[in-house]
Amino acid sequence: MINMFRNWFNQRFSDPQIIILWVLLLSGFLIIVYLGEMLTPVFAGLIIAYLLEGVVATLQRIKVPRKIAVIFSFLLFIFCALLLLVGLLPLISRQVGQLFADLPSMITNIQKQLLLLPERYPEFISEIQINNMIGFLKSELTRMGQAVLFFSVASVKNLITVLVYFVLVPFLVLFFLKDKELIINWFKSFLPENRDLANEVWNEVNQQISNYIRGKIWEILIVWSGSYVTFTILRMDYAMLISLFIGLSVLIPYIGATVMTLPVVVIAFFQWGISPEFTKAVVAYAIIQLIDGNILVPLLLSGVVNLHPVAIIVSLLVFGGLWGIWGLFFAIPLATLVHAVIRTWFAKKVSHAHAADAKTDSESFKEPS
Protein backbone atom coordinates (compact mmCIF):
# COMPACT_ATOMS: atom_id res chain seq x y z
CA MET A 1 0.00 0.00 0.00
CA ILE A 2 2.81 2.41 0.91
CA ASN A 3 4.68 1.62 -2.31
CA MET A 4 1.51 2.15 -4.33
CA PHE A 5 0.93 5.54 -2.72
CA ARG A 6 4.59 6.48 -3.22
CA ASN A 7 4.41 5.56 -6.92
CA TRP A 8 1.20 7.55 -7.34
CA PHE A 9 2.77 10.57 -5.62
CA ASN A 10 5.95 10.36 -7.70
CA GLN A 11 3.97 10.14 -10.94
CA ARG A 12 1.88 13.23 -10.23
CA PHE A 13 4.11 15.43 -8.08
CA SER A 14 7.61 14.68 -9.31
CA ASP A 15 7.77 17.91 -11.36
CA PRO A 16 8.86 20.91 -9.21
CA GLN A 17 6.63 23.21 -11.28
CA ILE A 18 3.58 21.22 -10.21
CA ILE A 19 4.63 21.60 -6.56
CA ILE A 20 5.02 25.37 -7.08
CA LEU A 21 1.57 25.58 -8.69
CA TRP A 22 -0.14 23.72 -5.85
CA VAL A 23 1.71 25.72 -3.18
CA LEU A 24 0.51 28.97 -4.78
CA LEU A 25 -3.07 27.73 -4.98
CA LEU A 26 -3.05 26.44 -1.40
CA SER A 27 -1.54 29.71 -0.13
CA GLY A 28 -4.22 31.75 -1.88
CA PHE A 29 -6.96 29.50 -0.51
CA LEU A 30 -5.66 29.79 3.07
CA ILE A 31 -5.34 33.58 2.80
CA ILE A 32 -8.96 33.86 1.66
CA VAL A 33 -10.24 31.49 4.36
CA TYR A 34 -8.38 32.94 7.33
CA LEU A 35 -7.86 36.57 6.32
CA GLY A 36 -10.76 37.08 3.92
CA GLU A 37 -12.96 39.08 6.30
CA MET A 38 -10.14 41.42 7.37
CA LEU A 39 -8.91 41.93 3.81
CA THR A 40 -12.33 42.41 2.21
CA PRO A 41 -11.60 46.04 1.14
CA VAL A 42 -8.33 44.87 -0.43
CA PHE A 43 -10.08 42.08 -2.34
CA ALA A 44 -12.85 44.48 -3.43
CA GLY A 45 -10.28 46.99 -4.69
CA LEU A 46 -8.35 44.23 -6.44
CA ILE A 47 -11.45 42.93 -8.23
CA ILE A 48 -12.51 46.43 -9.35
CA ALA A 49 -8.96 47.21 -10.51
CA TYR A 50 -8.92 43.92 -12.44
CA LEU A 51 -12.14 44.94 -14.21
CA LEU A 52 -10.85 48.44 -14.95
CA GLU A 53 -7.59 47.02 -16.29
CA GLY A 54 -9.57 45.89 -19.33
CA VAL A 55 -10.49 49.53 -20.01
CA VAL A 56 -6.87 50.59 -19.49
CA ALA A 57 -5.62 47.89 -21.87
CA THR A 58 -8.16 48.92 -24.52
CA LEU A 59 -7.05 52.55 -24.31
CA GLN A 60 -3.40 51.53 -24.48
CA ARG A 61 -4.09 49.57 -27.68
CA ILE A 62 -5.17 52.82 -29.34
CA LYS A 63 -1.89 54.50 -28.27
CA VAL A 64 -3.18 56.28 -25.14
CA PRO A 65 -0.41 56.57 -22.50
CA ARG A 66 -0.97 54.33 -19.49
CA LYS A 67 -1.09 57.19 -16.97
CA ILE A 68 -3.88 58.92 -18.91
CA ALA A 69 -5.69 55.58 -19.37
CA VAL A 70 -5.48 54.91 -15.63
CA ILE A 71 -6.82 58.37 -14.77
CA PHE A 72 -9.69 58.00 -17.25
CA SER A 73 -10.59 54.50 -15.95
CA PHE A 74 -10.47 55.66 -12.33
CA LEU A 75 -12.69 58.69 -13.06
CA LEU A 76 -15.10 56.37 -14.90
CA PHE A 77 -15.24 54.16 -11.80
CA ILE A 78 -15.90 57.17 -9.54
CA PHE A 79 -18.63 58.42 -11.88
CA CYS A 80 -20.36 55.01 -11.94
CA ALA A 81 -20.10 54.74 -8.13
CA LEU A 82 -21.64 58.21 -7.65
CA LEU A 83 -24.35 57.43 -10.20
CA LEU A 84 -25.15 54.25 -8.29
CA LEU A 85 -25.10 56.05 -4.94
CA VAL A 86 -27.07 59.15 -5.93
CA GLY A 87 -29.33 57.88 -8.71
CA LEU A 88 -30.09 54.22 -8.14
CA LEU A 89 -29.74 53.67 -4.39
CA PRO A 90 -32.50 56.14 -3.31
CA LEU A 91 -34.95 54.58 -5.79
CA ILE A 92 -34.14 51.06 -4.59
CA SER A 93 -34.38 52.20 -0.97
CA ARG A 94 -37.83 53.71 -1.55
CA GLN A 95 -39.10 50.56 -3.23
CA VAL A 96 -37.71 48.36 -0.43
CA GLY A 97 -39.45 50.57 2.15
CA GLN A 98 -42.67 50.44 0.16
CA LEU A 99 -42.42 46.67 -0.10
CA PHE A 100 -42.10 46.20 3.67
CA ALA A 101 -44.89 48.71 4.29
CA ASP A 102 -47.15 46.67 1.98
CA LEU A 103 -46.22 43.30 3.52
CA PRO A 104 -49.19 43.07 5.99
CA SER A 105 -51.79 43.80 3.30
CA MET A 106 -49.86 41.56 0.90
CA ILE A 107 -50.05 38.65 3.33
CA THR A 108 -53.77 39.20 3.89
CA ASN A 109 -54.53 39.43 0.17
CA ILE A 110 -52.45 36.35 -0.67
CA GLN A 111 -54.17 34.40 2.12
CA LYS A 112 -57.63 35.34 0.79
CA GLN A 113 -56.67 34.41 -2.76
CA LEU A 114 -55.18 31.08 -1.69
CA LEU A 115 -58.25 30.15 0.35
CA LEU A 116 -60.35 30.48 -2.80
CA LEU A 117 -58.29 27.91 -4.71
CA PRO A 118 -59.80 24.76 -3.06
CA GLU A 119 -63.27 26.00 -4.04
CA ARG A 120 -62.26 26.66 -7.65
CA TYR A 121 -60.00 23.66 -8.16
CA PRO A 122 -60.98 21.00 -5.57
CA GLU A 123 -59.57 18.19 -7.71
CA PHE A 124 -56.07 19.71 -7.70
CA ILE A 125 -55.62 21.27 -4.26
CA SER A 126 -57.11 20.78 -0.79
CA GLU A 127 -57.71 23.15 2.12
CA ILE A 128 -55.08 21.36 4.23
CA GLN A 129 -52.44 22.01 1.56
CA ILE A 130 -53.42 25.69 1.44
CA ASN A 131 -53.17 26.01 5.23
CA ASN A 132 -49.73 24.40 5.19
CA MET A 133 -48.65 26.78 2.43
CA ILE A 134 -49.94 29.81 4.36
CA GLY A 135 -48.13 28.65 7.50
CA PHE A 136 -44.90 28.29 5.55
CA LEU A 137 -45.24 31.76 4.00
CA LYS A 138 -45.94 33.33 7.40
CA SER A 139 -42.89 31.70 8.97
CA GLU A 140 -40.66 32.79 6.09
CA LEU A 141 -41.94 36.37 6.19
CA THR A 142 -41.46 36.44 9.98
CA ARG A 143 -37.89 35.27 9.55
CA MET A 144 -37.30 37.96 6.91
CA GLY A 145 -38.75 40.60 9.27
CA GLN A 146 -36.44 39.49 12.06
CA ALA A 147 -33.46 39.70 9.69
CA VAL A 148 -34.47 43.24 8.68
CA LEU A 149 -34.84 44.19 12.37
CA PHE A 150 -31.39 42.81 13.14
CA PHE A 151 -29.99 44.76 10.19
CA SER A 152 -31.60 47.97 11.42
CA VAL A 153 -30.23 47.45 14.95
CA ALA A 154 -26.75 46.96 13.52
CA SER A 155 -27.20 49.83 11.07
CA VAL A 156 -24.68 52.07 12.84
CA LYS A 157 -21.95 49.45 12.55
CA ASN A 158 -22.94 48.73 8.94
CA LEU A 159 -22.91 52.46 8.12
CA ILE A 160 -19.41 52.83 9.54
CA THR A 161 -18.24 49.81 7.52
CA VAL A 162 -19.74 51.24 4.33
CA LEU A 163 -18.09 54.61 4.95
CA VAL A 164 -14.72 52.92 5.49
CA TYR A 165 -15.19 51.00 2.23
CA PHE A 166 -16.07 54.19 0.34
CA VAL A 167 -12.83 55.76 1.53
CA LEU A 168 -10.46 52.78 1.29
CA VAL A 169 -11.61 50.99 -1.85
CA PRO A 170 -11.18 53.92 -4.30
CA PHE A 171 -7.66 54.56 -2.97
CA LEU A 172 -6.81 50.87 -3.33
CA VAL A 173 -8.22 50.79 -6.86
CA LEU A 174 -6.11 53.80 -7.84
CA PHE A 175 -2.91 52.31 -6.37
CA PHE A 176 -3.54 48.89 -7.92
CA LEU A 177 -3.95 50.50 -11.35
CA LYS A 178 -1.15 53.04 -11.06
CA ASP A 179 1.45 50.73 -9.51
CA LYS A 180 0.42 47.50 -11.22
CA GLU A 181 3.89 46.58 -12.50
CA LEU A 182 5.54 47.56 -9.23
CA ILE A 183 3.19 45.39 -7.15
CA ILE A 184 3.45 42.41 -9.53
CA ASN A 185 7.24 42.58 -9.57
CA TRP A 186 7.26 42.75 -5.76
CA PHE A 187 5.22 39.54 -5.56
CA LYS A 188 7.36 37.88 -8.23
CA SER A 189 10.47 38.54 -6.13
CA PHE A 190 9.18 36.00 -3.59
CA LEU A 191 8.42 33.32 -6.19
CA PRO A 192 10.79 30.77 -7.72
CA GLU A 193 12.11 31.60 -11.17
CA ASN A 194 11.03 28.26 -12.62
CA ARG A 195 7.25 28.81 -12.61
CA ASP A 196 6.34 28.28 -16.27
CA LEU A 197 3.44 25.97 -15.40
CA ALA A 198 1.90 28.52 -13.01
CA ASN A 199 2.28 31.23 -15.66
CA GLU A 200 0.61 28.98 -18.24
CA VAL A 201 -2.35 28.33 -15.95
CA TRP A 202 -2.65 32.04 -15.11
CA ASN A 203 -2.61 33.12 -18.76
CA GLU A 204 -5.38 30.69 -19.63
CA VAL A 205 -7.49 31.52 -16.57
CA ASN A 206 -6.95 35.26 -17.04
CA GLN A 207 -8.21 35.10 -20.62
CA GLN A 208 -11.20 32.97 -19.69
CA ILE A 209 -12.20 35.01 -16.65
CA SER A 210 -11.78 38.40 -18.35
CA ASN A 211 -14.01 37.28 -21.24
CA TYR A 212 -16.49 35.76 -18.78
CA ILE A 213 -16.71 38.92 -16.65
CA ARG A 214 -17.07 41.17 -19.68
CA GLY A 215 -19.86 38.95 -21.06
CA LYS A 216 -21.59 38.76 -17.67
CA ILE A 217 -21.56 42.53 -17.21
CA TRP A 218 -23.28 42.98 -20.57
CA GLU A 219 -25.73 40.18 -19.73
CA ILE A 220 -26.60 41.80 -16.39
CA LEU A 221 -27.16 45.22 -17.98
CA ILE A 222 -29.29 43.82 -20.82
CA VAL A 223 -31.44 41.58 -18.58
CA TRP A 224 -31.81 44.33 -15.97
CA SER A 225 -32.83 47.04 -18.46
CA GLY A 226 -35.05 44.66 -20.44
CA SER A 227 -36.83 43.51 -17.28
CA TYR A 228 -37.27 47.10 -16.07
CA VAL A 229 -38.78 48.24 -19.38
CA THR A 230 -41.06 45.19 -19.52
CA PHE A 231 -42.38 45.51 -15.95
CA THR A 232 -42.76 49.28 -16.29
CA ILE A 233 -44.89 48.80 -19.41
CA LEU A 234 -46.99 46.26 -17.48
CA ARG A 235 -47.24 48.81 -14.59
CA MET A 236 -45.94 46.27 -12.11
CA ASP A 237 -45.05 47.46 -8.61
CA TYR A 238 -41.39 47.52 -7.48
CA ALA A 239 -40.27 47.31 -11.14
CA MET A 240 -36.76 48.64 -10.50
CA LEU A 241 -36.19 46.46 -7.42
CA ILE A 242 -37.37 43.28 -9.15
CA SER A 243 -35.50 43.97 -12.39
CA LEU A 244 -32.28 44.69 -10.47
CA PHE A 245 -32.38 41.32 -8.75
CA ILE A 246 -33.37 39.57 -11.98
CA GLY A 247 -30.30 41.12 -13.60
CA LEU A 248 -28.01 40.08 -10.74
CA SER A 249 -29.50 36.58 -10.72
CA VAL A 250 -27.72 35.75 -13.99
CA LEU A 251 -24.50 35.58 -11.96
CA ILE A 252 -25.80 32.32 -10.49
CA PRO A 253 -26.69 30.05 -13.44
CA TYR A 254 -29.82 27.87 -13.18
CA ILE A 255 -30.35 28.67 -9.49
CA GLY A 256 -30.73 32.45 -9.87
CA ALA A 257 -33.55 32.29 -12.41
CA THR A 258 -35.35 29.63 -10.36
CA VAL A 259 -35.09 31.59 -7.11
CA MET A 260 -36.32 34.84 -8.70
CA THR A 261 -39.45 33.15 -10.02
CA LEU A 262 -41.07 33.18 -6.55
CA PRO A 263 -40.81 36.97 -5.90
CA VAL A 264 -42.07 37.78 -9.38
CA VAL A 265 -45.06 35.46 -9.03
CA VAL A 266 -45.87 36.60 -5.46
CA ILE A 267 -45.72 40.33 -6.25
CA ALA A 268 -47.74 39.92 -9.45
CA PHE A 269 -50.28 37.78 -7.56
CA PHE A 270 -50.52 40.38 -4.78
CA GLN A 271 -51.03 43.22 -7.26
CA TRP A 272 -53.49 41.60 -9.66
CA GLY A 273 -54.57 38.23 -8.28
CA ILE A 274 -55.43 35.55 -10.83
CA SER A 275 -56.04 37.81 -13.82
CA PRO A 276 -54.82 38.47 -17.37
CA GLU A 277 -52.28 41.00 -15.99
CA PHE A 278 -50.85 38.35 -13.66
CA THR A 279 -50.51 35.94 -16.58
CA LYS A 280 -48.82 38.61 -18.70
CA ALA A 281 -46.25 39.32 -15.97
CA VAL A 282 -45.40 35.64 -15.45
CA VAL A 283 -45.21 34.97 -19.20
CA ALA A 284 -43.04 38.08 -19.68
CA TYR A 285 -40.62 36.84 -17.00
CA ALA A 286 -40.50 33.41 -18.66
CA ILE A 287 -39.77 35.03 -22.05
CA ILE A 288 -36.96 37.11 -20.50
CA GLN A 289 -35.37 33.95 -19.10
CA LEU A 290 -35.76 32.14 -22.45
CA ILE A 291 -34.11 35.03 -24.31
CA ASP A 292 -31.31 35.14 -21.75
CA GLY A 293 -30.63 31.40 -21.82
CA ASN A 294 -31.02 30.82 -25.55
CA ILE A 295 -29.79 34.07 -27.13
CA LEU A 296 -27.76 36.22 -24.73
CA VAL A 297 -25.68 33.48 -23.10
CA PRO A 298 -24.65 31.81 -26.41
CA LEU A 299 -24.00 35.23 -27.97
CA LEU A 300 -22.02 36.80 -25.11
CA LEU A 301 -20.39 33.75 -23.52
CA SER A 302 -19.95 31.34 -26.42
CA GLY A 303 -16.80 29.32 -25.86
CA VAL A 304 -15.74 31.34 -22.81
CA VAL A 305 -16.45 28.79 -20.09
CA ASN A 306 -16.27 25.24 -21.37
CA LEU A 307 -17.78 23.62 -18.31
CA HIS A 308 -20.46 20.97 -18.19
CA PRO A 309 -23.72 22.05 -16.46
CA VAL A 310 -23.12 19.40 -13.77
CA ALA A 311 -19.69 20.94 -13.06
CA ILE A 312 -21.28 24.40 -12.81
CA ILE A 313 -23.95 23.18 -10.36
CA VAL A 314 -21.36 21.34 -8.25
CA SER A 315 -19.15 24.47 -8.15
CA LEU A 316 -22.13 26.57 -7.06
CA LEU A 317 -22.88 24.14 -4.24
CA VAL A 318 -19.25 23.81 -3.10
CA PHE A 319 -18.14 27.44 -3.26
CA GLY A 320 -21.52 28.72 -2.10
CA GLY A 321 -21.24 26.46 0.94
CA LEU A 322 -17.70 27.69 1.62
CA TRP A 323 -18.14 31.46 1.14
CA GLY A 324 -21.87 32.13 0.97
CA ILE A 325 -23.13 34.68 -1.52
CA TRP A 326 -19.61 35.63 -2.63
CA GLY A 327 -18.89 31.98 -3.33
CA LEU A 328 -21.98 31.85 -5.55
CA PHE A 329 -20.89 34.97 -7.45
CA PHE A 330 -17.36 33.67 -8.07
CA ALA A 331 -18.23 29.97 -8.42
CA ILE A 332 -17.75 29.85 -12.20
CA PRO A 333 -14.42 31.76 -12.25
CA LEU A 334 -13.16 29.50 -9.46
CA ALA A 335 -14.41 26.41 -11.29
CA THR A 336 -12.62 27.68 -14.40
CA LEU A 337 -9.43 27.97 -12.36
CA VAL A 338 -9.79 24.42 -11.04
CA HIS A 339 -10.54 23.13 -14.55
CA ALA A 340 -7.48 24.89 -16.00
CA VAL A 341 -5.22 23.56 -13.23
CA ILE A 342 -6.40 19.96 -13.68
CA ARG A 343 -6.17 20.11 -17.47
CA THR A 344 -2.68 21.65 -17.42
CA TRP A 345 -1.57 19.22 -14.72
CA PHE A 346 -2.62 16.17 -16.71
CA ALA A 347 -1.27 17.62 -19.97
CA LYS A 348 2.07 18.10 -18.24
CA LYS A 349 1.92 14.56 -16.92
CA VAL A 350 1.14 13.13 -20.37
CA SER A 351 3.94 15.15 -22.00
CA HIS A 352 6.40 13.85 -19.42
CA ALA A 353 5.21 10.28 -20.04
CA HIS A 354 5.66 10.68 -23.82
CA ALA A 355 9.11 12.19 -23.30
CA ALA A 356 10.11 9.29 -21.05
CA ASP A 357 8.80 6.75 -23.58
CA ALA A 358 10.67 8.48 -26.40
CA LYS A 359 13.86 8.46 -24.34
CA THR A 360 13.45 4.76 -23.57
CA ASP A 361 12.82 3.94 -27.25
CA SER A 362 15.88 5.92 -28.37
CA GLU A 363 18.07 4.14 -25.83
CA SER A 364 16.77 0.71 -26.85
CA PHE A 365 17.72 1.32 -30.48
CA LYS A 366 21.26 2.40 -29.74
CA GLU A 367 23.95 0.21 -31.26
CA PRO A 368 26.21 -1.45 -28.70
CA SER A 369 29.72 -0.02 -28.66
DRENZA-224591 format. One line per field, with one value per residue (C-alpha): x, y, z; residue number from 1; residue in three letters. Coordinates in steps of 0.02 Angstrom, whole numbers, always signed. Layout:
! residues N
c1 X_... $
c2 Y_... $
c3 Z_... $
num NUM_... $
residu ALA_... $
This chain:
! residues 369
c1 +0_+141_+234_+75_+46_+230_+221_+60_+138_+297_+199_+94_+205_+381_+388_+443_+331_+179_+231_+251_+78_-7_+86_+26_-153_-153_-77_-211_-348_-283_-267_-448_-512_-419_-393_-538_-648_-507_-445_-617_-580_-416_-504_-643_-514_-418_-573_-625_-448_-446_-607_-542_-379_-478_-525_-343_-281_-408_-352_-170_-205_-259_-95_-159_-20_-48_-55_-194_-284_-274_-341_-484_-529_-524_-635_-755_-762_-795_-931_-1018_-1005_-1082_-1218_-1258_-1255_-1354_-1466_-1505_-1487_-1625_-1748_-1707_-1719_-1891_-1955_-1885_-1973_-2133_-2121_-2105_-2245_-2357_-2311_-2459_-2589_-2493_-2503_-2689_-2726_-2623_-2709_-2882_-2834_-2759_-2912_-3018_-2914_-2990_-3163_-3113_-3000_-3049_-2979_-2804_-2781_-2855_-2886_-2754_-2622_-2671_-2659_-2487_-2432_-2497_-2406_-2245_-2262_-2297_-2145_-2033_-2097_-2073_-1895_-1865_-1938_-1822_-1673_-1723_-1742_-1569_-1500_-1580_-1511_-1337_-1360_-1234_-1098_-1147_-1145_-970_-912_-987_-905_-736_-760_-804_-642_-523_-581_-559_-383_-341_-411_-305_-146_-177_-198_-57_+73_+21_+194_+277_+159_+172_+362_+363_+261_+368_+523_+459_+421_+540_+606_+552_+363_+317_+172_+95_+114_+31_-117_-132_-130_-269_-375_-347_-410_-560_-610_-589_-700_-824_-835_-853_-993_-1080_-1078_-1164_-1286_-1330_-1358_-1465_-1572_-1590_-1642_-1752_-1842_-1864_-1939_-2053_-2119_-2138_-2245_-2349_-2362_-2297_-2252_-2070_-2013_-1838_-1809_-1869_-1775_-1614_-1619_-1668_-1515_-1401_-1475_-1386_-1225_-1290_-1334_-1491_-1518_-1536_-1677_-1768_-1755_-1816_-1973_-2054_-2040_-2103_-2253_-2293_-2286_-2387_-2514_-2526_-2551_-2675_-2729_-2772_-2802_-2741_-2614_-2542_-2525_-2441_-2313_-2270_-2260_-2152_-2031_-2025_-1989_-1848_-1769_-1788_-1706_-1566_-1532_-1551_-1489_-1388_-1284_-1233_-1200_-1101_-1019_-997_-840_-787_-823_-813_-889_-1023_-1186_-1156_-985_-1064_-1198_-1068_-958_-1107_-1144_-963_-907_-1076_-1062_-885_-907_-1094_-1156_-981_-944_-1099_-1044_-868_-912_-888_-721_-658_-720_-631_-471_-490_-527_-374_-261_-320_-309_-134_-79_-131_-64_+103_+96_+57_+197_+320_+260_+283_+455_+505_+440_+534_+693_+673_+641_+794_+903_+838_+886_+1063_+1197_+1311_+1486 $
c2 +0_+120_+81_+107_+277_+324_+278_+378_+529_+518_+507_+662_+772_+734_+895_+1046_+1161_+1061_+1080_+1268_+1279_+1186_+1286_+1448_+1386_+1322_+1485_+1587_+1475_+1490_+1679_+1693_+1574_+1647_+1829_+1854_+1954_+2071_+2096_+2121_+2302_+2243_+2104_+2224_+2350_+2211_+2147_+2322_+2360_+2196_+2247_+2422_+2351_+2295_+2477_+2530_+2395_+2446_+2628_+2576_+2478_+2641_+2725_+2814_+2829_+2716_+2859_+2946_+2779_+2745_+2919_+2900_+2725_+2783_+2934_+2818_+2708_+2858_+2921_+2751_+2737_+2910_+2872_+2712_+2802_+2957_+2894_+2711_+2684_+2807_+2729_+2553_+2610_+2686_+2528_+2418_+2528_+2522_+2333_+2310_+2435_+2333_+2165_+2153_+2190_+2078_+1932_+1960_+1971_+1817_+1720_+1767_+1720_+1554_+1507_+1524_+1396_+1238_+1300_+1333_+1183_+1050_+909_+986_+1063_+1039_+1158_+1068_+1100_+1284_+1300_+1220_+1339_+1491_+1433_+1414_+1588_+1667_+1585_+1639_+1819_+1822_+1763_+1898_+2030_+1975_+1985_+2162_+2210_+2141_+2238_+2398_+2372_+2348_+2491_+2604_+2472_+2437_+2623_+2642_+2490_+2562_+2731_+2646_+2550_+2710_+2788_+2639_+2550_+2696_+2728_+2544_+2540_+2690_+2616_+2445_+2525_+2652_+2537_+2375_+2329_+2378_+2269_+2121_+2129_+2138_+1977_+1894_+1927_+1800_+1666_+1539_+1580_+1413_+1440_+1414_+1299_+1426_+1561_+1449_+1416_+1602_+1656_+1534_+1576_+1763_+1755_+1648_+1751_+1920_+1864_+1788_+1946_+2058_+1948_+1938_+2127_+2149_+2009_+2090_+2261_+2191_+2079_+2217_+2352_+2233_+2176_+2355_+2412_+2259_+2276_+2464_+2440_+2313_+2441_+2313_+2373_+2376_+2366_+2432_+2323_+2164_+2198_+2235_+2066_+1978_+2056_+2004_+1829_+1788_+1779_+1616_+1503_+1394_+1433_+1622_+1614_+1482_+1579_+1742_+1658_+1659_+1848_+1889_+1773_+1830_+2016_+1996_+1889_+2019_+2161_+2080_+1912_+1777_+1890_+1923_+2050_+1917_+1797_+1930_+1966_+1782_+1749_+1904_+1842_+1671_+1751_+1855_+1697_+1607_+1751_+1757_+1570_+1541_+1703_+1811_+1674_+1590_+1762_+1840_+1688_+1567_+1466_+1567_+1439_+1262_+1181_+1048_+1103_+970_+1047_+1220_+1159_+1067_+1223_+1328_+1207_+1191_+1372_+1436_+1323_+1385_+1573_+1606_+1734_+1782_+1599_+1592_+1749_+1684_+1499_+1493_+1588_+1475_+1321_+1384_+1398_+1221_+1157_+1244_+1178_+998_+1006_+1082_+961_+808_+881_+905_+728_+657_+758_+693_+514_+534_+610_+464_+338_+424_+423_+238_+197_+296_+207_+36_+66_+120_+11_-73_-1 $
c3 +0_+46_-116_-217_-136_-161_-346_-367_-281_-385_-547_-511_-404_-466_-568_-461_-564_-510_-328_-354_-435_-293_-159_-239_-249_-70_-7_-94_-26_+153_+140_+83_+218_+367_+316_+196_+315_+369_+190_+110_+57_-22_-117_-171_-234_-322_-411_-467_-526_-622_-710_-747_-814_-967_-1001_-974_-1094_-1226_-1216_-1224_-1384_-1467_-1414_-1257_-1125_-975_-849_-946_-969_-781_-739_-863_-798_-616_-653_-745_-590_-477_-594_-597_-407_-383_-510_-415_-247_-297_-435_-407_-219_-166_-290_-230_-49_-78_-161_-22_+107_+8_-5_+184_+215_+99_+176_+299_+165_+45_+167_+194_+9_-33_+106_+40_-138_-85_+18_-140_-236_-153_-202_-382_-408_-278_-386_-385_-213_-40_+106_+211_+78_+72_+262_+259_+122_+218_+375_+278_+200_+370_+448_+305_+309_+499_+477_+346_+463_+603_+485_+434_+618_+657_+509_+571_+747_+676_+553_+642_+627_+447_+406_+477_+376_+216_+247_+275_+112_+17_+77_+65_-92_-215_-149_-166_-343_-392_-319_-396_-568_-553_-476_-561_-625_-461_-357_-476_-478_-288_-278_-412_-307_-179_-309_-386_-559_-631_-630_-813_-770_-650_-783_-912_-798_-755_-938_-981_-828_-852_-1031_-985_-832_-917_-1062_-939_-833_-984_-1053_-884_-861_-1028_-987_-819_-899_-1041_-929_-798_-923_-1022_-864_-804_-969_-976_-797_-815_-971_-874_-729_-605_-431_-374_-557_-525_-371_-457_-619_-524_-437_-599_-680_-537_-536_-700_-598_-524_-672_-659_-474_-493_-620_-518_-355_-435_-501_-328_-295_-469_-451_-273_-312_-473_-378_-239_-363_-483_-414_-541_-691_-868_-799_-683_-829_-935_-798_-772_-960_-984_-850_-933_-1103_-1025_-955_-1122_-1216_-1087_-1091_-1277_-1356_-1237_-1155_-1320_-1399_-1256_-1176_-1321_-1293_-1141_-1005_-1069_-915_-909_-823_-689_-653_-640_-518_-412_-408_-353_-212_-155_-163_-105_+47_+81_+57_+49_-76_-131_-167_-278_-372_-403_-421_-610_-613_-473_-564_-720_-618_-552_-728_-800_-662_-684_-873_-871_-736_-835_-999_-912_-846_-1018_-1100_-971_-1002_-1191_-1165_-1052_-1179_-1320_-1217_-1179_-1363_-1418_-1292_-1342_-1524_-1487_-1563_-1435_-1433 $
num 1_2_3_4_5_6_7_8_9_10_11_12_13_14_15_16_17_18_19_20_21_22_23_24_25_26_27_28_29_30_31_32_33_34_35_36_37_38_39_40_41_42_43_44_45_46_47_48_49_50_51_52_53_54_55_56_57_58_59_60_61_62_63_64_65_66_67_68_69_70_71_72_73_74_75_76_77_78_79_80_81_82_83_84_85_86_87_88_89_90_91_92_93_94_95_96_97_98_99_100_101_102_103_104_105_106_107_108_109_110_111_112_113_114_115_116_117_118_119_120_121_122_123_124_125_126_127_128_129_130_131_132_133_134_135_136_137_138_139_140_141_142_143_144_145_146_147_148_149_150_151_152_153_154_155_156_157_158_159_160_161_162_163_164_165_166_167_168_169_170_171_172_173_174_175_176_177_178_179_180_181_182_183_184_185_186_187_188_189_190_191_192_193_194_195_196_197_198_199_200_201_202_203_204_205_206_207_208_209_210_211_212_213_214_215_216_217_218_219_220_221_222_223_224_225_226_227_228_229_230_231_232_233_234_235_236_237_238_239_240_241_242_243_244_245_246_247_248_249_250_251_252_253_254_255_256_257_258_259_260_261_262_263_264_265_266_267_268_269_270_271_272_273_274_275_276_277_278_279_280_281_282_283_284_285_286_287_288_289_290_291_292_293_294_295_296_297_298_299_300_301_302_303_304_305_306_307_308_309_310_311_312_313_314_315_316_317_318_319_320_321_322_323_324_325_326_327_328_329_330_331_332_333_334_335_336_337_338_339_340_341_342_343_344_345_346_347_348_349_350_351_352_353_354_355_356_357_358_359_360_361_362_363_364_365_366_367_368_369 $
residu MET_ILE_ASN_MET_PHE_ARG_ASN_TRP_PHE_ASN_GLN_ARG_PHE_SER_ASP_PRO_GLN_ILE_ILE_ILE_LEU_TRP_VAL_LEU_LEU_LEU_SER_GLY_PHE_LEU_ILE_ILE_VAL_TYR_LEU_GLY_GLU_MET_LEU_THR_PRO_VAL_PHE_ALA_GLY_LEU_ILE_ILE_ALA_TYR_LEU_LEU_GLU_GLY_VAL_VAL_ALA_THR_LEU_GLN_ARG_ILE_LYS_VAL_PRO_ARG_LYS_ILE_ALA_VAL_ILE_PHE_SER_PHE_LEU_LEU_PHE_ILE_PHE_CYS_ALA_LEU_LEU_LEU_LEU_VAL_GLY_LEU_LEU_PRO_LEU_ILE_SER_ARG_GLN_VAL_GLY_GLN_LEU_PHE_ALA_ASP_LEU_PRO_SER_MET_ILE_THR_ASN_ILE_GLN_LYS_GLN_LEU_LEU_LEU_LEU_PRO_GLU_ARG_TYR_PRO_GLU_PHE_ILE_SER_GLU_ILE_GLN_ILE_ASN_ASN_MET_ILE_GLY_PHE_LEU_LYS_SER_GLU_LEU_THR_ARG_MET_GLY_GLN_ALA_VAL_LEU_PHE_PHE_SER_VAL_ALA_SER_VAL_LYS_ASN_LEU_ILE_THR_VAL_LEU_VAL_TYR_PHE_VAL_LEU_VAL_PRO_PHE_LEU_VAL_LEU_PHE_PHE_LEU_LYS_ASP_LYS_GLU_LEU_ILE_ILE_ASN_TRP_PHE_LYS_SER_PHE_LEU_PRO_GLU_ASN_ARG_ASP_LEU_ALA_ASN_GLU_VAL_TRP_ASN_GLU_VAL_ASN_GLN_GLN_ILE_SER_ASN_TYR_ILE_ARG_GLY_LYS_ILE_TRP_GLU_ILE_LEU_ILE_VAL_TRP_SER_GLY_SER_TYR_VAL_THR_PHE_THR_ILE_LEU_ARG_MET_ASP_TYR_ALA_MET_LEU_ILE_SER_LEU_PHE_ILE_GLY_LEU_SER_VAL_LEU_ILE_PRO_TYR_ILE_GLY_ALA_THR_VAL_MET_THR_LEU_PRO_VAL_VAL_VAL_ILE_ALA_PHE_PHE_GLN_TRP_GLY_ILE_SER_PRO_GLU_PHE_THR_LYS_ALA_VAL_VAL_ALA_TYR_ALA_ILE_ILE_GLN_LEU_ILE_ASP_GLY_ASN_ILE_LEU_VAL_PRO_LEU_LEU_LEU_SER_GLY_VAL_VAL_ASN_LEU_HIS_PRO_VAL_ALA_ILE_ILE_VAL_SER_LEU_LEU_VAL_PHE_GLY_GLY_LEU_TRP_GLY_ILE_TRP_GLY_LEU_PHE_PHE_ALA_ILE_PRO_LEU_ALA_THR_LEU_VAL_HIS_ALA_VAL_ILE_ARG_THR_TRP_PHE_ALA_LYS_LYS_VAL_SER_HIS_ALA_HIS_ALA_ALA_ASP_ALA_LYS_THR_ASP_SER_GLU_SER_PHE_LYS_GLU_PRO_SER $
